[in-house]
Amino acid sequence: MSDKGFFAHETAVVDDGCEIGNGTRIWHFSHVMSGARLGENCNLGQNVLVSDDVILGNNVKVQNNVSIYTGVICEDDVFLGPSMVFTNIVNPRSAVIRKGAYVKTLVGKGASIGANATIICGNKLGEFCFIGAGAVITKDVPAYALVVGNPGKHVGWMSEYGHRLHFDEENLAVCPESGDNYKLKNGEVIKV
């Protein structure tokens, strides 16, 4: 760690004017732009771009080849899989400048996004949701939802530990790893 409280590989570019929390690691060929805010104990893999005004909470893990564009907010404990993609303009055109039209995307606490998934801007991904590899997200995702495919389809529910939940006739489920209990009520999962 540097005297600044974070580590940046010698090939990484960290612009002046960004905030980086203690214990964060920034690896080979990554770029953190001015105005970005990274929490504590984040890990940015190789070839990661964090644009200006992006906010990453604490303990966010960003795998190789991910670009996080202006308008993206990731809460604590988010996992961004290798080569997953965020967009930030709904109708991009090369010849039309829309820098003032960036659309916000919120990734809730504990959410996981699989490799090569695409998140269309303007959507909210709920807490602890799980986006499968290669999925294309075109609408909001509920908390604890498992979404796969193109376009993304809600196919089940996940625990906070990342296990598929199987609800009984009373709409109760138990995470096989943590032992935590969950209830499905009115199309929403809550931890009980």
Residue pairs with C-beta under 8 A, 6 or more apart in sequence:
1 7
1 22
1 23
2 8
4 20
5 20
5 21
5 22
5 23
6 20
6 21
6 22
6 23
6 24
6 25
6 26
6 38
7 24
7 25
7 26
8 14
8 25
8 26
9 26
9 27
9 28
9 30
11 28
11 29
12 26
12 27
12 28
12 29
12 30
12 31
12 32
13 30
13 31
13 32
14 20
14 26
14 31
14 32
15 31
15 32
15 33
15 34
16 34
17 34
17 35
18 32
18 33
18 34
18 35
18 36
18 37
18 38
18 50
19 36
19 37
19 38
20 26
20 32
20 38
20 42
21 38
21 39
21 40
21 41
21 42
21 58
22 40
22 41
23 40
23 41
24 38
24 39
24 40
24 41
24 42
24 43
24 44
25 42
25 43
25 44
26 32
26 44
26 48
27 43
27 44
27 45
27 46
27 48
28 46
28 47
29 46
29 47
30 44
30 45
30 46
30 47
30 48
30 49
30 50
31 48
31 49
31 50
32 38
32 44
32 50
33 49
33 50
33 51
33 52
33 54
34 52
35 52
35 53
36 50
36 51
36 52
36 53
36 54
36 55
36 56
37 54
37 55
37 56
38 44
38 50
38 56
38 60
39 56
39 57
39 58
39 59
39 60
39 76
40 58
40 59
41 58
41 59
42 56
42 58
42 59
42 60
42 61
42 62
43 60
43 61
43 62
44 50
44 62
45 62
45 63
45 64
45 65
45 66
45 82
46 64
46 65
47 64
47 65
48 62
48 64
48 65
48 66
48 67
48 68
49 66
49 67
49 68
49 69
50 56
50 62
50 68
51 67
51 68
51 69
51 70
51 72
52 70
53 70
53 71
54 68
54 69
54 70
54 71
54 72
54 73
55 72
55 73
55 74
56 62
56 68
56 74
56 78
57 74
57 75
57 76
57 77
57 78
57 109
58 76
58 77
59 76
59 77
60 74
60 76
60 77
60 78
60 79
60 80
61 78
61 79
61 80
62 68
62 80
63 79
63 80
63 81
63 82
63 83
63 84
63 115
64 82
64 83
65 82
65 83
66 80
66 81
66 82
66 83
66 84
66 85
67 85
67 86
68 74
68 80
68 86
69 86
69 87
69 88
69 102
70 88
70 102
71 88
71 102
71 103
71 104
71 105
71 121
72 86
72 88
72 104
72 105
72 107
73 104
73 105
73 106
73 107
74 80
74 107
74 111
75 106
75 107
75 108
75 109
75 110
75 111
75 127
76 109
76 110
77 109
77 110
78 107
78 108
78 109
78 110
78 111
78 112
78 113
79 111
79 112
79 113
80 113
81 112
81 113
81 114
81 115
81 116
81 117
81 133
82 115
82 116
83 115
83 116
84 113
84 114
84 115
84 116
84 117
84 118
84 119
85 116
85 117
85 118
85 119
86 105
86 119
86 121
87 118
87 119
87 120
87 121
88 102
88 103
88 105
88 121
89 98
89 101
89 102
89 103
89 121
90 101
90 103
90 120
90 121
90 122
91 98
92 98
102 121
103 121
103 122
104 121
104 122
105 119
105 121
105 122
105 123
105 124
105 125
106 124
106 125
107 113
107 119
107 125
108 124
108 125
108 126
108 127
108 128
108 129
108 143
109 127
109 128
110 127
110 128
110 160
111 125
111 126
111 127
111 128
111 129
111 130
111 131
112 129
112 130
112 131
112 162
113 119
113 125
113 131
114 130
114 131
114 132
114 133
114 134
114 135
115 133
115 134
116 133
116 134
117 131
117 132
117 133
117 134
117 135
117 136
117 137
118 135
118 136
118 137
119 125
119 131
119 137
120 136
120 137
120 138
123 137
123 138
123 139
123 140
123 141
124 140
124 141
125 131
125 137
125 140
125 141
126 140
126 141
126 142
126 143
126 144
126 145
127 143
127 144
128 143
128 144
128 158
128 159
128 160
129 141
129 142
129 143
129 144
129 145
129 146
129 147
129 158
130 145
130 146
130 147
130 158
130 162
131 137
131 141
131 147
131 148
131 152
132 146
132 147
132 148
132 149
134 150
135 147
135 148
135 149
135 150
135 152
136 149
136 150
136 151
136 152
137 147
137 151
137 152
138 151
138 152
139 152
141 147
141 152
141 154
142 154
142 187
142 188
142 189
143 188
143 189
144 157
144 158
144 159
144 160
144 165
144 182
144 189
145 154
145 156
145 157
145 158
145 189
146 154
146 155
146 156
146 157
146 158
146 164
147 153
147 154
147 155
148 155
149 155
156 164
156 165
157 164
157 165
157 167
157 173
157 182
157 184
157 189
158 164
158 165
159 165
159 173
159 175
159 177
159 178
159 180
159 182
160 175
160 178
160 180
160 191
161 175
161 177
161 178
161 180
163 175
163 176
163 177
165 173
165 175
165 182
165 189
166 173
167 173
167 182
167 184
171 183
171 184
171 185
172 181
172 182
172 183
172 184
172 192
173 181
173 182
173 183
173 184
174 180
174 181
174 182
175 181
175 182
180 191
181 191
181 192
182 189
182 190
182 191
182 192
183 189
183 190
183 192
